[in-house]
């Protein structure tokens, strides 16, 4: 009979850190070899194509250019649920920094990020519960695909609660939490040790001074772009997660293509 495996989360975390640091070193070396100047700091627009950069390493600097490219990314959204922010839940960032195994991880959201962490933590040995407000996991997938994933997760011992709304949270993630839930059968209480929030993303466009550029954003804060990732402001482009057009997630022209084609 095979002995029960034990997971050393401190070693898992250490290995992850080594991998990340190796990737960072590689990309820094590539920047250096390319001749491009890389400045680590906070930037915001002070004019249509003029950016001010603040850094701990160098004085405030101002840059102006003919072409400006925005790739500011997104961050995890925290739903406005009473007690949730005060509970200091994990996002994917903190989950990747764990040096211990959660006893009972409650995952908010049945999208791909939530599913990936749920399965990983369950296989490490955590008890896992997924809370999803919708009728199925991975809402954008076909129902038969979602049903197959649901059955797979339940076969692995992952509890999945669909059509379930989180009403209130008490406690502190990592020390113990109590959550009040509601579904078609009424209200119930769920207790867990840790919370992971995986309910969507928010674009990092606030505080960037975009109002000084003529760059339009949509009602969710994403930058409006056309099929070539051009913004509403001439000479300013947006790409990656901060660009709101669906095509921006599949079409990523090179910078040379963007500069030479108008």
C-alpha positions as CSV (number, residue, x, y, z in Angstrom):
1,X,0.0,0.0,0.0
2,X,1.3,3.5,-0.9
3,X,2.0,5.7,2.1
4,X,0.1,9.0,2.3
5,X,2.1,11.7,0.6
6,X,3.0,14.9,2.5
7,X,3.3,18.2,0.8
8,X,6.0,20.6,1.9
9,X,4.5,24.0,0.9
10,X,7.6,25.9,2.0
11,X,9.6,24.0,-0.7
12,X,6.8,24.5,-3.3
13,X,7.0,28.2,-2.6
14,X,10.8,28.3,-2.7
15,X,10.8,26.5,-6.1
16,X,8.2,28.9,-7.4
17,X,10.3,31.9,-6.3
18,X,13.4,30.4,-8.0
19,X,11.5,30.0,-11.3
20,X,10.1,33.6,-11.1
21,X,13.5,35.1,-10.3
22,X,15.1,33.2,-13.2
23,X,12.5,34.5,-15.6
24,X,12.9,38.1,-14.3
25,X,16.7,37.9,-14.8
26,X,16.3,36.6,-18.3
27,X,14.0,39.4,-19.3
28,X,16.2,42.0,-17.7
29,X,19.1,40.7,-19.7
30,X,17.1,40.8,-22.9
31,X,16.2,44.4,-22.2
32,X,19.8,45.3,-21.6
33,X,21.0,43.5,-24.7
34,X,18.3,45.3,-26.9
35,X,19.6,48.7,-25.9
36,X,16.2,49.8,-24.7
37,X,16.0,51.8,-21.5
38,X,14.0,50.2,-18.7
39,X,12.8,52.4,-15.9
40,X,11.0,50.8,-12.9
41,X,8.6,53.3,-11.5
42,X,5.1,54.8,-11.4
43,X,4.1,56.7,-14.6
44,X,1.2,59.0,-15.5
45,X,0.4,61.3,-18.3
46,X,0.8,65.1,-17.8
47,X,0.0,65.9,-21.4
48,X,-1.3,64.2,-24.6
49,X,1.9,62.2,-25.3
50,X,4.0,63.3,-22.3
51,X,4.6,61.0,-19.3
52,X,6.0,61.7,-15.9
53,X,7.8,58.8,-14.1
54,X,8.5,58.6,-10.4
55,X,11.0,56.1,-9.1
56,X,12.8,55.4,-5.9
57,X,16.1,55.0,-7.8
58,X,16.1,58.2,-10.0
59,X,14.7,61.7,-9.8
60,X,11.3,62.5,-11.5
61,X,11.7,62.2,-15.2
62,X,9.5,63.4,-18.1
63,X,9.3,61.7,-21.4
64,X,7.5,62.8,-24.6
65,X,7.2,60.7,-27.8
66,X,5.5,60.5,-31.2
67,X,4.1,57.0,-30.4
68,X,3.0,55.8,-26.9
69,X,2.0,52.2,-26.1
70,X,-0.1,51.3,-23.1
71,X,0.2,47.9,-21.6
72,X,-0.7,48.5,-17.9
73,X,-2.5,45.2,-17.3
74,X,-5.2,44.5,-14.7
75,X,-5.6,43.5,-11.1
76,X,-7.9,41.1,-9.3
77,X,-11.4,42.5,-8.5
78,X,-12.7,42.2,-4.9
79,X,-16.5,42.1,-4.8
80,X,-18.3,44.6,-2.6
81,X,-19.5,42.1,-0.1
82,X,-19.9,43.1,3.6
83,X,-16.8,41.9,5.5
84,X,-15.0,40.5,2.5
85,X,-12.2,43.1,2.2
86,X,-11.8,43.2,6.0
87,X,-11.2,39.5,5.9
88,X,-8.1,40.1,3.7
89,X,-8.8,37.4,1.2
90,X,-6.1,36.1,-1.1
91,X,-6.0,36.8,-4.8
92,X,-3.9,34.8,-7.2
93,X,-0.9,36.8,-6.2
94,X,-1.0,35.9,-2.5
95,X,-2.0,32.3,-3.3
96,X,1.3,31.9,-5.2
97,X,3.1,33.1,-2.1
98,X,1.6,30.5,0.3
99,X,4.2,28.7,2.4
100,X,1.5,26.6,4.1
101,X,-1.4,24.4,3.0
102,X,-4.9,25.8,3.7
103,X,-7.0,23.4,5.7
104,X,-10.2,24.5,3.9
105,X,-9.9,26.9,1.0
106,X,-13.0,28.6,-0.2
107,X,-12.7,29.9,-3.7
108,X,-15.0,32.7,-4.9
109,X,-15.5,32.4,-8.7
110,X,-15.8,29.5,-11.1
111,X,-13.7,30.9,-13.9
112,X,-10.4,29.4,-15.1
113,X,-8.2,31.1,-12.4
114,X,-10.4,29.8,-9.6
115,X,-10.6,26.3,-11.1
116,X,-6.8,26.1,-11.5
117,X,-6.1,27.0,-7.9
118,X,-8.9,24.8,-6.6
119,X,-7.6,21.7,-8.4
120,X,-4.0,22.4,-7.4
121,X,-4.8,23.0,-3.7
122,X,-7.1,19.9,-3.6
123,X,-4.4,17.7,-5.0
124,X,-2.0,19.2,-2.5
125,X,-4.4,18.0,0.2
126,X,-6.6,21.0,1.1
127,X,-10.4,20.7,1.4
128,X,-11.8,23.0,-1.3
129,X,-15.2,24.7,-1.8
130,X,-16.0,26.7,-4.9
131,X,-18.7,29.4,-4.8
132,X,-20.2,30.4,-8.2
133,X,-23.1,32.8,-8.6
134,X,-23.9,31.5,-12.1
135,X,-25.6,28.3,-13.2
136,X,-22.4,26.6,-14.4
137,X,-18.6,26.8,-14.1
138,X,-16.6,28.6,-16.8
139,X,-19.7,30.6,-17.9
140,X,-18.4,31.3,-21.4
141,X,-17.9,27.6,-22.2
142,X,-20.6,25.3,-23.7
143,X,-22.8,23.7,-21.1
144,X,-21.6,20.2,-21.9
145,X,-18.0,21.3,-21.3
146,X,-18.9,23.0,-18.0
147,X,-20.8,19.9,-16.9
148,X,-17.8,17.7,-17.6
149,X,-15.5,20.0,-15.6
150,X,-18.1,20.0,-12.8
151,X,-18.2,16.2,-12.7
152,X,-14.4,16.0,-12.8
153,X,-14.1,18.4,-9.8
154,X,-16.7,16.5,-7.8
155,X,-14.9,13.2,-8.5
156,X,-11.7,14.8,-7.0
157,X,-13.6,15.7,-3.9
158,X,-14.0,19.4,-4.6
159,X,-17.3,20.9,-3.3
160,X,-18.9,23.1,-6.0
161,X,-21.9,25.3,-5.0
162,X,-23.6,26.8,-8.1
163,X,-26.3,29.5,-8.1
164,X,-24.8,30.6,-4.8
165,X,-24.5,34.2,-3.6
166,X,-22.1,35.3,-0.9
167,X,-23.9,37.7,1.5
168,X,-21.4,38.4,4.3
169,X,-18.0,37.3,5.7
170,X,-16.7,37.3,9.2
171,X,-13.2,36.5,10.4
172,X,-9.8,36.7,8.8
173,X,-8.5,34.6,5.9
174,X,-5.7,32.4,7.1
175,X,-7.1,32.3,10.6
176,X,-10.7,31.2,10.0
177,X,-13.8,32.7,8.3
178,X,-17.5,32.2,8.4
179,X,-19.6,33.1,5.3
180,X,-23.3,33.6,5.0
181,X,-24.6,32.2,1.7
182,X,-27.9,32.2,-0.2
183,X,-29.2,30.0,-2.9
184,X,-32.6,28.8,-4.1
185,X,-33.0,26.7,-0.9
186,X,-32.4,29.7,1.4
187,X,-29.5,30.8,3.5
188,X,-26.7,28.7,5.1
189,X,-23.4,29.2,6.8
190,X,-20.1,28.0,5.5
191,X,-16.9,28.0,7.5
192,X,-13.4,27.8,6.1
193,X,-9.7,28.6,6.9
194,X,-8.8,30.7,3.8
195,X,-10.6,32.6,1.0
196,X,-9.3,33.0,-2.5
197,X,-11.1,35.6,-4.7
198,X,-11.1,34.8,-8.4
199,X,-14.1,36.8,-9.6
200,X,-12.6,38.8,-12.5
201,X,-10.2,41.6,-13.3
202,X,-10.1,45.4,-13.1
203,X,-7.9,47.4,-15.6
204,X,-5.1,49.4,-14.1
205,X,-6.2,52.6,-15.8
206,X,-7.2,54.8,-12.9
207,X,-4.7,57.4,-11.8
208,X,-2.8,57.3,-15.1
209,X,-3.9,60.7,-16.3
210,X,-5.7,59.4,-19.4
211,X,-8.1,62.3,-19.2
212,X,-5.2,64.5,-20.4
213,X,-4.6,62.4,-23.5
214,X,-8.0,62.0,-25.3
215,X,-7.9,58.2,-24.7
216,X,-11.4,56.9,-24.1
217,X,-12.2,54.2,-21.6
218,X,-15.4,52.2,-21.4
219,X,-17.8,51.9,-18.4
220,X,-15.6,49.1,-16.9
221,X,-12.4,51.2,-17.2
222,X,-10.9,49.3,-20.2
223,X,-9.3,51.4,-22.9
224,X,-11.3,51.5,-26.1
225,X,-9.3,50.3,-29.1
226,X,-10.0,49.5,-32.8
227,X,-9.0,46.3,-34.6
228,X,-5.4,47.5,-34.8
229,X,-5.3,48.4,-31.1
230,X,-5.3,52.1,-31.8
231,X,-7.0,54.2,-29.1
232,X,-9.2,57.3,-29.7
233,X,-6.1,59.5,-29.3
234,X,-3.8,59.7,-32.4
235,X,-0.4,58.0,-31.8
236,X,-1.5,56.2,-28.6
237,X,-2.0,52.4,-28.7
238,X,-3.2,50.0,-26.0
239,X,-2.6,46.2,-25.8
240,X,-2.9,43.3,-23.4
241,X,-5.4,43.1,-20.7
242,X,-6.1,46.8,-20.3
243,X,-7.4,47.0,-23.9
244,X,-11.2,46.6,-23.9
245,X,-11.8,45.2,-27.4
246,X,-12.2,41.5,-27.6
247,X,-9.8,41.4,-30.5
248,X,-7.0,42.8,-28.2
249,X,-6.9,39.4,-26.5
250,X,-6.2,37.5,-29.7
251,X,-4.6,40.0,-32.1
252,X,-1.3,41.4,-30.9
253,X,0.6,43.1,-33.7
254,X,4.3,43.7,-33.1
255,X,5.3,47.3,-32.2
256,X,7.1,47.6,-35.6
257,X,3.8,46.8,-37.4
258,X,1.9,49.3,-35.3
259,X,4.5,52.0,-36.0
260,X,4.6,51.4,-39.8
261,X,0.9,50.9,-40.5
262,X,-1.8,53.5,-39.9
